[in-house]
Amino acid sequence: MTQAAERRGRPKTFPRRIALKDGRVATIRLMVKGDKDKLLRFFRGIPEEERLFLRDDVTKPETIEAWARDLDYSQILPIVAEIEGRIVADATLHHRPSGWMRHVAEVRIVVDPALRGKGLGHALLAEVLDIARTWGMEILVSELTPEQKPAIKLVKSVGFKREATLRRHVKDLSGTPRDLLVLTRRLTEE
């Protein structure tokens, strides 16, 4: 953990356990370098039609290895959820500590399809919102494609609102142009 992340108020609750709606218990904690194999297995278990819409090819070991190697909690805070030692969700808070968007952070979240609707994504997102507030963030952004319906539903459930649609702005991993939805959540009064 860097001093910058410590100053921002690293959550004191990690790891912590949460009960899901189906009675199972998940452990939420920060990702560590040793998670790369478990994280790769998790992402490879996400259906291909959903992985198309992720920014990186998360099925490539070198992608996950780079994430693990370059861990810097002051700029990207990765949180994982585990059940019985298996990663079942990943949420990240991306922030640049300087510049004109230093008050803005981006949220990304992926949940195992078998665990959707059980409160896990909502719990992870609540944790990310708390951390963003602790860090002094004023605005959270989530960038999604219209096809990412479960993620859109999740972020809207905690107050994100659609700000813009950028037509054919991104290309999925197969090279197909897609619209990009920009959703935001203000953490301070306007």
Secondary structure, 3 states (H helix, E strand, C coil): CCHHHHHCCCCCCCCEEEECCCCCEEEEEECCHHHHHHHHHHHHCCCHHHHCCCCCCCCCHHHHHHHHHCCCCCCEEEEEEEECCEEEEEEEEEECCCCCCCCEEEEEEEECHHHCCCCHHHHHHHHHHHHHHHCCCCEEEEEECCCCHHHHHHHHHCCCEEEEEEEEEEECCCCCEEEEEEEEEECCCC
